[in-house]
Amino acid sequence: MSNTALLERPAVRTSAPSDAALNSAADLPAARSPRGFALYVGLDEIKAAEAGVSLPLLVDALRRTLAELAPGAETHATVALAPHGSGGRDLDVVRLALQEPGAIARTKAAAEEEQADEDGGVTVDISRKRVLIDGESASFTYKEFELLQYLVLREGRTIERSELVSALWQAQDDETPGERTIDVHVRRLRAKLGRYEDIVRTVRGIGYRFDRHADVVIRYGHGTPSPDRF
């Protein structure tokens, strides 16, 4: 599969720059200034053909447009090659193939997360709504995950049974538990945690709590916007 990436110098804009772009340029140290930009295009040869174009044709068209707008612009085009069947968005494959720093950093972080899963312990993945125990996906019900998540997100605070009931069960639910019934749900949760059951602590006469634990990794997901979004 082939994907096209264009590296253009100096910077050329065909429309008014966004406020974010202007602020970013203004924040650069005085000793540095923009010298160009990189435009990554995620498009393989099959998709290009379906659109009635080819990668060389697109490269040529973009170069001619730049020559008209900024005759002094220097341009360089390269093709990102990736193994057949590479998963993920075309654009992400291109950026990784061309060693774009942000893509490399994300790939490294993902590899480290996978390694952490294999190393054992409990991973509570908030973004994917799942729990891994010693690298294996645990068969938590939706309500069991909600219960664990509620405690984890309030680390260090004892949560009363009444709060758990009001937070996790709606008044119209068919089986809204009493405060003591929460104990049954916690016992089931602990049973699935196996040898890590003690990460959910009982505070006698009050409720339950989760404290920071060496065997537990909490994953909140990545909210950093992709730099290709303007």
N, C-alpha and C positions, 0 to 999 in steps of 0.2 A: 504494500500500500504506500502511495506517495502522497505527501502533503506539501504545500508550498508556504514558504515564509519569506518575507521581504524585509531587508534591512535598509533603511533609507537615511541619508544624511545630505544636507542639514534638515532641521525640522520644518515641515510644510503642513499647513492646515487648509482644508478646503471649506471649512465653516468656522464660525466664531468659536474660540476655545471656551470650554466650560469654566465656571468659577473655580471648581476643584483643581482643574489643570493649571489655571493662572496662579492660584494660591500655592500649589506644589512648586511651580517654577520660582515664585517669589521667595519661598522658604529655603531655596538652595543657598549654600554658603557663597559669599562674594567671590571666592576663588574658583567657583565652578559655574558653568553655564550649559544649557541644553545644546547638544551638537547634532541631534538627530532623533529618530525614533525607530522602533521595531514594530512591524505589523505582522502578526501571526495569522495565517489563513488556514482553517481546518477544513480541508476539502480533498477527498481522494479522487483518483482518476475516474472511477465509475460514476460518482456523483456529478463530477464535472461534465462527463459525457452525457448524462441524463439531462443536464441543463443546456446542452448544445454547445459547450465550450470545451477547452482543454486547459491544462495547467500552463503550458507555454503561452497560449493565447491570453490568459488572464494576466500573466506576468508582463507581457508586451503591452497590454492595454494600460496597466497601472504605470508602467515606465513612461509611456507616451503622455499620460495625464500629468505626471510630475514634470516632464520636460516642458509642457506648455505652461504650467503654473510657476515653476521655478527652474529655469534653464540651467542654473548653476548647481543643481542638486546632484550629488553623487549617489548612485544606487548600486545595490548588490542583492542578487536573488540566489537563494539556495533551496534545495528540496529536502524535506525531512523524510528520511526513510525509516520505516518501522516494520517489525515482523508481521506477516500475514495473521489476521485474526486478533491483533492487539485490541484489548478492550478499552472502554472509556470513550469520552468525547474525542472527536477528531482533533479539536483544538488543543486539548490536554496532551494528546499523543504527540502533536507537533512540538509543543513547548518543551516537553521532556526530551524528545529526540534532538532538539537543537540546544539542549543544556541551558534552558532558561532558568535562572537561579530560583525563582519562586516555585517552579514545578519540581525542581530537584529537592527543595526543602520539604515540600508536601509529601513527596515520595519517601523521603528519609523518615519523616515523622510517622507515616503509615507503617513503614517497616518496623520502626521501634515499638509501635503499638502492638503489632502482631507478635513481636518477640516477647513483649510483656505478658501477652495472653498465654504464650507457651511456657512462660516461666512459673506459672502456677498462681494461686490466690484467686480472689474474686474481682471481676471487672463489672462494674455497674455502668452500662452504656446508656446514658440518659437520652442521647440523640436518636439511638436506634431502638430504644425500649427493649433492652435485652440484658441478661445477666450471664456472664461466663464464669464457670467454676473450673479452675485448673485447665483452662483452654477449651473447655467443652460448654456448649450452650445449655443452660438450665431450662427445664420446662416449667417456667413460672406462668401462672395465670395472669391475666391483665390486672386483676385486683391485687394479687400478691406483689407484682412489680410496683404498682402504685403505692402500696404500703411501704415497701423498702425504699422507694424513691423519696417518699415524703420524709422519712426519717433521715436519709442520707443528705438531702438538701437542707436539713436543719441540724447539721452536725453540731454536737456538743450541747444541744438543748433537749431537756426531757419533755416528751410530748404526752399529754394526758390522753387517756382513752377516749374521753368525750370529744376532744379535738380531732382525733383520728376518725371517729364516726361522722362528725359533721363535715369534715373535709373530704372524705373519700366515698361517702354514701349520700345520695340525694334523698330528700324527704319522700319522693314518689317511688323510690325503689321498692320492689316487692319484698326483698329480704334485708331490710335495714337492721343491722345487728345492734344488740344492746352493748353497753360498755364492756361487760365481761366476755361477750362473744368475741371481742377483739383478741382476747387471749388465744382463742382457738385459731384464728387466722395467723397470729404470730407463731404459734407452734408449727403450723403447716409450713410457714415461710422458713423457719429455722430448720425443719426437717430437710428441706430442699437445699439449704446451705451446707448441709452435712457437717464436716469437721470445722467449718467456719461459722457455725451457728451463733457463737458468742459475739459476733460483730453487732448483733442486735441485743442490747442490754435491757434487762428488766430493772426498773426503779421501783422497788416495792411500795405498794400503796398509791403510786402515782401513774406510771405508764411505762413508756419505752424511750430509748435514745440510741443514737449512733455516734460513736466517738471515732476520731481519726485512728486508722488501723493500718499497720504495715502490710497486711495481706490484702488490702482493698485498694483498687484503682477506680477512680471516678472519672468517666469520660463525658464531657459536656457537649462535644461536637465542635466544629470549626465554623465560626460565624464571620471570618474574615472574607470580605468580598473578593472575587477573582479580579486581578488587575486588568483583565481584558474588558471589564464593564466600565463604560464611561457615562 
